[in-house]
Amino acid sequence: MNLCMLTIIIPTALEDVVIDWMLEQSDIMGFNSSSIYGHGSDETNMSIAELVTGKSKRVMFQTHVPENIAKNILTRLKKTFASRDIHYMIRPLIDAGNLMSYEDE
């Protein structure tokens, strides 16, 4: 099993709807979210205030799942939120888990 970290970065306006969508997915056992700022040269989706400050407020979600499940999640995300300003990353993980269930070997 190739475990990976799936990161999804969205505009703040989509936060509640994406949280609801992620909670409905049976293959996402849990996820983290945090407020972040995006920086870049794409000015098409930036407000005047964001253009002046050079940063755009975003929300980042992260979950760890097997790679094939991450790709399935992205396929469904793309169908549900087509043509939205959503960025994603899939990165390999060496290990992940919960220390409450950790047993010494």
C-alpha angles and dihedrals in degrees: 000000000000104000115203143176113241113203121188121187119194141170113268091245089069096048100104096041093048091048089053091046093050092048089055094055110100093204094057107082093182142328144197127233131194140171114250140164124241121211125193149113099267102108098170095093099035126107122226090260090051091049091052095047095038093230137095123207113236141168121234124204123192132186134161118229138143111288095248090054091048089055091049090050090051092050091055092042091053091051094048098042102031116172094010123134095258124146124193141185133192114200128178118249126207093206142341135176147116121290090214089070096037116124125190113244 
